[in-house]
Amino acid sequence: MIRIGIVGTGGMARAHAGAFNRIRGCRLVAACDVVKERVEAFGREHGIPNVYTDFGEMLAGAEMDAISNVTPDGFHAPISLKAIRKGLHVLCEKPLAVNYPDAKKMATAAKRKGVINMVNLSYRNSAAIHRAHTLVRQEAIGRIMHVEASYLQEWLGAMDWKALSRAPAMLWRLSTEHGSKGVLGDIGVHILDFASYPVGDIRSVNCRLKTFPKVKGNRIGEYKLDANDSAIVTVEFANGAIGAIHTTRWATGQSNSLRLRIYGDKGAIIVDLDRSYTELQLLRARARAGRQWETVKCRPTPSIYQRFIKSIRTGANDQPDFARGAAVQKVMDACFESDRKGRPVDV
Ligand SMILES: NC(=O)c1ccc[n+]([C@@H]2O[C@H](COP(=O)([O-])OP(=O)(O)OC[C@H]3O[C@@H](n4cnc5c(N)ncnc54)[C@H](O)[C@@H]3O)[C@@H](O)[C@H]2O)c1
């Protein structure tokens, strides 16, 4: 039996608890949140016997093999590093950290200690992206020239700002002082991973970030609303392809839309998660003359939660691991630098 502790029992933790409770051979034994009532309710809801309001006490008191770190972004590094030091396996939410040096520290510490480490880049749960990765490696669409990728959400446009003062779960996402890296760190991290997983490493970025005014004084209580909410990044990949990757929280009409188009000199691939997680559109090199797009059906892939547990059982660390999380973080750091300097930056 693999014993798991969940740290941070807010919105996303429910997905973690639900997923782990469905996997045979693992058990949720402890939960921790700084808000007492929240962690107690979470424990009752998910059948977790031991609850804590302090992570140090959880580490000292609960017998665990692994933790799932579902705290806000700014706590990912300190909490994961403490768990690693104790020899626990760690599944950490994305972004892995708030900057590359911290992310690298986490990857190095996990490797040195020999613990299983994965970052919840959850769109890797799509079978279609794994098939796209394989097809590109098989040169099914030839040499990659051009890439277009977007991850669009609409929630800022739909926001009731008066009600928001009672919803810190949304406010920390809008405030750099509270550890947020804005839309780029929140969902940009997904689309940067989603595009570069099949296409290959990103060599340079030219990034424009924008924070639109939201409320008078751009502040709600202790939360200064200064984190970016729209990001447009043009990239060059190590293989020479170029791409446009963009993300926003202002895409009115798109609740959660994620799409990737890869164009090679012989064919093309479209992965559109609004349509399907298990199908992609493929224009094969040999069919290009007739422009016959085919729908490729892919067998569902195990979830990151299942792969994390399997990695603990087998000792073989699956992807995306902390090293991958750190690599994406390096691209994001370059994006911030590029926006600041107003010019392209090498990763
Ligand atoms: N992979 C995905 O698709 C996905 C989706 C949503 C959120 N997330 C990530 O999950 C993480 C949590 O997001 P959320 O939406 O659940 O946020 P949330 O604000 O709803 O929950 C965070 C919880 O952590 C608790 N917390 C804060 N500091 C803590 C500490 N030091 N120790 C223990 N608990 C602490 C808070 O009290 C809160 O209950 C974020 O990093 C976010 O980026 C990932």
The ligand as an SDF file (V2000), in Angstrom:
LIG
                    3D

 44 48  0  0  0  0  0  0  0  0999 V2000
   -2.6120   20.9460  -13.1800 N   0  0  0  0  0  0  0  0  0  0  0  0
   -3.6920   21.6730  -13.3400 C   0  0  0  0  0  0  0  0  0  0  0  0
   -4.3600   21.5700  -14.3440 O   0  0  0  0  0  0  0  0  0  0  0  0
   -4.1060   22.6400  -12.2550 C   0  0  0  0  0  0  0  0  0  0  0  0
   -5.4010   23.1620  -12.1830 C   0  0  0  0  0  0  0  0  0  0  0  0
   -5.7030   24.0430  -11.1430 C   0  0  0  0  0  0  0  0  0  0  0  0
   -4.7220   24.4030  -10.2200 C   0  0  0  0  0  0  0  0  0  0  0  0
   -3.4750   23.8870  -10.3410 N   0  0  0  0  0  0  0  0  0  0  0  0
   -2.3980   24.2510   -9.3840 C   0  0  0  0  0  0  0  0  0  0  0  0
   -2.7250   23.6990   -8.1190 O   0  0  0  0  0  0  0  0  0  0  0  0
   -2.2160   24.5490   -7.0850 C   0  0  0  0  0  0  0  0  0  0  0  0
   -3.3520   24.8940   -6.1310 C   0  0  0  0  0  0  0  0  0  0  0  0
   -4.3540   25.5520   -6.8560 O   0  0  0  0  0  0  0  0  0  0  0  0
   -5.8570   25.6140   -6.3160 P   0  0  0  0  0  0  0  0  0  0  0  0
   -6.6920   26.0570   -7.4190 O   0  0  0  0  0  0  0  0  0  0  0  0
   -6.2010   24.3530   -5.5980 O   0  0  0  0  0  0  0  0  0  0  0  0
   -5.6980   26.8110   -5.2570 O   0  0  0  0  0  0  0  0  0  0  0  0
   -6.5690   27.0640   -3.9580 P   0  0  0  0  0  0  0  0  0  0  0  0
   -6.2440   28.4520   -3.5140 O   0  0  0  0  0  0  0  0  0  0  0  0
   -7.9780   26.6750   -4.1980 O   0  0  0  0  0  0  0  0  0  0  0  0
   -5.9760   26.0040   -2.9010 O   0  0  0  0  0  0  0  0  0  0  0  0
   -4.7130   26.1320   -2.3100 C   0  0  0  0  0  0  0  0  0  0  0  0
   -4.8200   25.6460   -0.8680 C   0  0  0  0  0  0  0  0  0  0  0  0
   -3.5100   25.6200   -0.2960 O   0  0  0  0  0  0  0  0  0  0  0  0
   -3.6140   26.0910    1.0490 C   0  0  0  0  0  0  0  0  0  0  0  0
   -2.2970   26.5510    1.4710 N   0  0  0  0  0  0  0  0  0  0  0  0
   -1.7080   27.7500    1.2460 C   0  0  0  0  0  0  0  0  0  0  0  0
   -0.4810   27.7630    1.7780 N   0  0  0  0  0  0  0  0  0  0  0  0
   -0.2890   26.5590    2.3720 C   0  0  0  0  0  0  0  0  0  0  0  0
    0.7880   25.9760    3.1000 C   0  0  0  0  0  0  0  0  0  0  0  0
    1.9230   26.6380    3.3120 N   0  0  0  0  0  0  0  0  0  0  0  0
    0.6330   24.7170    3.5710 N   0  0  0  0  0  0  0  0  0  0  0  0
   -0.5330   24.0300    3.3490 C   0  0  0  0  0  0  0  0  0  0  0  0
   -1.5840   24.5390    2.6800 N   0  0  0  0  0  0  0  0  0  0  0  0
   -1.4530   25.7800    2.1750 C   0  0  0  0  0  0  0  0  0  0  0  0
   -4.6810   27.1780    0.9810 C   0  0  0  0  0  0  0  0  0  0  0  0
   -5.2190   27.4510    2.2410 O   0  0  0  0  0  0  0  0  0  0  0  0
   -5.6760   26.5460    0.0040 C   0  0  0  0  0  0  0  0  0  0  0  0
   -6.6530   25.7680    0.6840 O   0  0  0  0  0  0  0  0  0  0  0  0
   -1.6200   25.7800   -7.7870 C   0  0  0  0  0  0  0  0  0  0  0  0
   -0.2390   25.6310   -7.8850 O   0  0  0  0  0  0  0  0  0  0  0  0
   -2.2390   25.7390   -9.1850 C   0  0  0  0  0  0  0  0  0  0  0  0
   -1.3910   26.2970  -10.1610 O   0  0  0  0  0  0  0  0  0  0  0  0
   -3.1660   23.0200  -11.3170 C   0  0  0  0  0  0  0  0  0  0  0  0
  1  2  1  0
  2  3  2  0
  2  4  1  0
  4  5  1  0
  4 44  2  0
  5  6  2  0
  6  7  1  0
  7  8  2  0
  8  9  1  0
  8 44  1  0
  9 10  1  0
  9 42  1  0
 10 11  1  0
 11 12  1  0
 11 40  1  0
 12 13  1  0
 13 14  1  0
 14 15  2  0
 14 16  1  0
 14 17  1  0
 17 18  1  0
 18 19  2  0
 18 20  1  0
 18 21  1  0
 21 22  1  0
 22 23  1  0
 23 24  1  0
 23 38  1  0
 24 25  1  0
 25 26  1  0
 25 36  1  0
 26 27  1  0
 26 35  1  0
 27 28  2  0
 28 29  1  0
 29 30  1  0
 29 35  2  0
 30 31  1  0
 30 32  2  0
 32 33  1  0
 33 34  2  0
 34 35  1  0
 36 37  1  0
 36 38  1  0
 38 39  1  0
 40 41  1  0
 40 42  1  0
 42 43  1  0
M  CHG  2   8   1  16  -1
M  END
$$$$
